[in-house]
C-alpha cells in the first residue's frame, strides 16, 4: 500500500491524527513523533504492516514509544507489555524489527521534507536526508 506525501504542512497533523485513530493501540504510549512530512507515508505503511502481522492479543500489548529522525535515519522505538498468558514470540519480535529496518532503509532514500528521492547529506554538522531542491533551501 502506497501513501502520498502530505502536500501541505496543514495536512500533516490531520494525517497523523487519522493514523492514530486508525491504529490507537500502536500509539497509546507514544511520547514523541518527530518526523517531517516527507517520511509520513513510510510510517503509515509501517503501521499497516504491523497491524497485519499481529494477532488481536498481541495488538493489546504493543505500542510505539518514540518515532523520530536521528542522524539522518528513522528511529522507531517500541515496547510490548506482555501479559503472563501472551508473551510476544521471538519470531514476531524479529519480524517487527525487520519491518522497522525496512522502513529505515526507505527513509534513507527519501527526502524528509517532500518524500522525493534523496540522499544523506551533512550540512553544518546536521545529517539529514534531502533531495537536491531541499538541500538548497535548508542551508
N, C-alpha and C positions, 0 to 999 in steps of 0.2 A: 504494500500500500504506500503510495507516494502522497505526501502532503505539500502544498505550496508554501512558499515563504510568505509570512505576513507582509503585505505591501505598504503598510504604514506603521509608525510607532503606536498609533491608537489601536490598531488591530491586534497587536502583540498581547496586551493584557487580556483582551477578550478571548483570544485563543488559549491562553494559559488557563483562564477561568473555566473554559469549556473542557479542557483536558482534565483539570482537577475534578470537575463534575462527572466526567465520564468514568474516571478511574480513582474514585476517592480513597480507596484503600492504599493505592500506591503513594499518595501524597499526605496521608494523615500525620506523619511525623516529620515532614519536610520543614526545615527551618531556613533553607536558603536555596533559591533558584536564581542563579546569576549567570545567565547566558544572554547573548544578543539575539535578535530576531532571526538571523540567518541560520542558527542552529535549532530553532524550534521544530522544524519538520523532523529532524533526527530524533529529538526527544519524543515527539508524537509517535513515530514509528517504533521506538523502543517500548513505549507504553503498550502499544497494540501487541507487539511480540511477546512481552512478558505476560500480558493478560491471556494470550492463547496458550502459553506454556504452563501456567499454574493451575492447580486444581482449586475448587472453591475453598477447601480447608487451608491450603497454602496462601491464598489471597488474604485470608483473615490475619495472617501473621507477618506479611511482608510490607515494607514501606521504604521509600527513599528517605534519606536523611539530608542529603545535600547534592545538588546538581550545579556545577559551575565550570567556568573556563579557568584553567590554571596552566601557565607556561605554554599557552597555545594548544592545550589539549582539553578534551572534555573529561571531566571528573564526575563520576556518578557513585555516590556512596549510599548503601542501602543496609538494612538490617532485617532480621527475621526473628520475631518474638515467638519462639517455639513453645507450644504447649507440650505437656508430657505425652499427650496422645498423638501429636503430629509433628515430630521433628522434620526439618527440611532434609530430604535425601541429598546425599553428597552429589549425585549426578545432576540434580536440579540446581543446586548451588553452582556447579561448574557451568551449566547451561545458561544461567543468569549472567554469570561473569563473562561468558563468551559473547553474549548479546551486547553487553556493555562495551566490551573491547571492540566489537564490530562498529558500534555507534561512535566510539572514539576514532576509529580509523576513517569513518566517513567525515567526521568533524575536522580531521586534519587535512582534508582536501576541499573544504567548503568555507567560503568567506563568512566570518561570524556576523557580518553586517547584512549581507544580502543573499547568502547561500550560493552565489556563483562559484565556479571553480576558483580555488585559492591555494595559497601555499603558506607555510610557516615563515614568518618574517620577524626580524628583530629591528625594532625602531626605538632608539633612545633607551635601550635596556628593557623594553617591553616585547615579549614574544607573543605574537598573535597570528591567526590565520586570516589573511586578507587576499582579495582579488587585486588586480592592478589598479582598478578605479578607486577602491577604498584605501589602498596603500597611500595613494597620492593625497587623499583628503584627511588622512589620520596623522599626518606629520605636523 
